[in-house]
């Protein structure tokens, strides 16, 4: 995975995306997420896989534009969820702090 991330970062630098406005890159993130949703609506596994991959690419670039790495962002997110408690509600994991009086 590390080699793939490095390849994406190099590709982005070669294309000048590391110097582009992060706000524009965020729009690409949202666009690719929309493609994931479209693939899910059609139950098209290949479109879902392509959309997820493209979303990860856009997130790698967005992180890079902010002087961060995908690994750093993922490590921070995992640190937050590692000890999280909660329960499944209608197919969605809801953390304990959001459950309220339920």
C-alpha contacts under 8 A as a table, 3 or more apart, distances in Angstrom:
res1	aa1	res2	aa2	distance
1	X	4	X	5.14
1	X	5	X	6.33
2	X	5	X	5.15
2	X	6	X	6.21
3	X	6	X	5.06
3	X	7	X	6.06
4	X	7	X	4.99
4	X	8	X	6.22
5	X	8	X	5.13
5	X	9	X	6.20
5	X	60	X	7.15
5	X	70	X	7.72
6	X	9	X	5.01
6	X	10	X	6.11
7	X	10	X	5.11
7	X	11	X	6.07
8	X	11	X	5.00
8	X	12	X	6.08
8	X	57	X	6.66
8	X	60	X	7.38
8	X	61	X	7.70
9	X	12	X	5.09
9	X	13	X	6.20
9	X	60	X	7.12
9	X	61	X	6.62
9	X	64	X	7.44
10	X	13	X	5.08
10	X	14	X	6.06
11	X	14	X	5.06
11	X	15	X	6.25
12	X	15	X	5.11
12	X	16	X	6.12
12	X	17	X	5.00
12	X	18	X	6.11
12	X	61	X	6.69
13	X	16	X	4.93
13	X	17	X	5.81
13	X	18	X	5.37
13	X	19	X	7.99
14	X	17	X	7.71
16	X	19	X	5.71
16	X	20	X	6.81
17	X	20	X	4.95
17	X	61	X	7.31
17	X	65	X	7.92
18	X	61	X	6.89
18	X	64	X	6.56
18	X	65	X	5.26
19	X	65	X	6.90
20	X	24	X	7.47
20	X	25	X	7.70
20	X	65	X	7.60
21	X	24	X	5.57
21	X	25	X	6.86
21	X	65	X	7.88
22	X	25	X	4.93
22	X	26	X	6.16
22	X	62	X	6.09
22	X	65	X	6.14
22	X	66	X	7.58
23	X	26	X	5.08
23	X	27	X	6.57
24	X	27	X	5.22
24	X	28	X	6.72
25	X	28	X	5.01
25	X	29	X	6.45
25	X	58	X	6.76
25	X	61	X	7.46
25	X	62	X	6.00
26	X	29	X	4.92
26	X	30	X	6.41
26	X	58	X	7.70
26	X	62	X	6.79
27	X	30	X	5.14
27	X	31	X	6.14
28	X	31	X	4.91
28	X	32	X	6.14
28	X	58	X	6.45
29	X	32	X	5.30
29	X	33	X	6.24
29	X	55	X	5.63
29	X	58	X	5.40
29	X	59	X	6.52
30	X	33	X	5.04
30	X	34	X	6.24
31	X	34	X	5.10
31	X	35	X	6.58
32	X	35	X	4.97
32	X	36	X	6.53
32	X	51	X	5.60
32	X	52	X	7.46
32	X	54	X	6.10
32	X	55	X	5.18
32	X	58	X	7.99
33	X	36	X	5.03
33	X	37	X	6.41
33	X	51	X	6.57
33	X	52	X	7.28
33	X	55	X	6.16
34	X	37	X	5.00
34	X	38	X	6.15
35	X	38	X	4.95
35	X	39	X	6.11
35	X	47	X	7.30
35	X	48	X	7.28
35	X	51	X	5.31
36	X	39	X	5.14
36	X	40	X	6.22
36	X	47	X	6.83
36	X	48	X	4.85
36	X	49	X	7.66
36	X	50	X	7.76
36	X	51	X	4.65
36	X	52	X	6.17
37	X	40	X	5.02
37	X	41	X	6.14
37	X	48	X	7.54
38	X	41	X	5.05
38	X	42	X	6.36
38	X	47	X	7.92
38	X	48	X	7.87
39	X	42	X	5.17
39	X	43	X	5.84
39	X	44	X	4.97
39	X	45	X	6.87
39	X	46	X	7.78
39	X	47	X	4.89
39	X	48	X	4.82
39	X	51	X	7.72
40	X	43	X	4.73
40	X	44	X	6.25
40	X	45	X	7.58
40	X	47	X	7.98
40	X	48	X	6.23
41	X	44	X	7.77
44	X	47	X	5.37
44	X	48	X	6.26
45	X	48	X	5.06
45	X	49	X	6.13
46	X	49	X	5.09
46	X	50	X	6.06
47	X	50	X	5.06
47	X	51	X	5.95
48	X	51	X	5.09
48	X	52	X	6.10
49	X	52	X	5.19
49	X	53	X	6.13
50	X	53	X	5.12
50	X	54	X	6.03
51	X	54	X	5.05
51	X	55	X	5.98
52	X	55	X	5.00
52	X	56	X	6.25
53	X	56	X	5.18
53	X	57	X	6.32
54	X	57	X	5.00
54	X	58	X	6.27
55	X	58	X	5.15
55	X	59	X	6.19
56	X	59	X	5.00
56	X	60	X	6.11
57	X	60	X	5.15
57	X	61	X	6.40
58	X	61	X	5.17
58	X	62	X	6.11
59	X	62	X	4.89
59	X	63	X	6.02
59	X	70	X	7.46
60	X	63	X	5.26
60	X	64	X	6.20
60	X	69	X	6.89
60	X	70	X	5.49
61	X	64	X	4.96
61	X	65	X	6.14
62	X	65	X	5.09
62	X	66	X	6.57
63	X	66	X	5.20
63	X	67	X	6.43
63	X	68	X	4.86
63	X	69	X	5.59
63	X	70	X	6.27
63	X	73	X	7.74
64	X	67	X	4.99
64	X	68	X	5.12
64	X	69	X	5.80
64	X	70	X	7.87
65	X	68	X	7.36
68	X	72	X	6.60
68	X	73	X	7.19
69	X	72	X	5.21
69	X	73	X	6.40
70	X	73	X	5.17
70	X	74	X	6.02
71	X	74	X	5.11
71	X	75	X	5.95
72	X	75	X	5.11
72	X	76	X	6.18
73	X	76	X	5.20
73	X	77	X	6.24
74	X	77	X	5.06
74	X	78	X	6.05
75	X	78	X	5.11
75	X	79	X	6.08
76	X	79	X	5.12
76	X	80	X	6.43
77	X	80	X	5.18
77	X	81	X	6.44
78	X	81	X	5.12
78	X	82	X	5.63
79	X	82	X	5.41
79	X	83	X	7.89
80	X	83	X	7.27
80	X	84	X	7.25
81	X	84	X	4.91
84	X	95	X	6.69
84	X	96	X	7.69
85	X	95	X	5.74
85	X	96	X	5.57
86	X	93	X	6.80
86	X	94	X	5.52
86	X	95	X	4.15
86	X	96	X	4.23
86	X	97	X	7.85
86	X	99	X	7.64
87	X	93	X	5.52
87	X	94	X	5.57
87	X	95	X	6.65
87	X	96	X	7.27
88	X	91	X	5.79
88	X	92	X	5.26
88	X	93	X	4.33
88	X	94	X	6.06
89	X	92	X	5.22
89	X	93	X	6.20
89	X	94	X	6.56
94	X	98	X	6.47
94	X	99	X	6.65
95	X	98	X	5.51
95	X	99	X	6.60
96	X	99	X	5.18
96	X	100	X	7.57
97	X	100	X	6.61
99	X	102	X	5.74
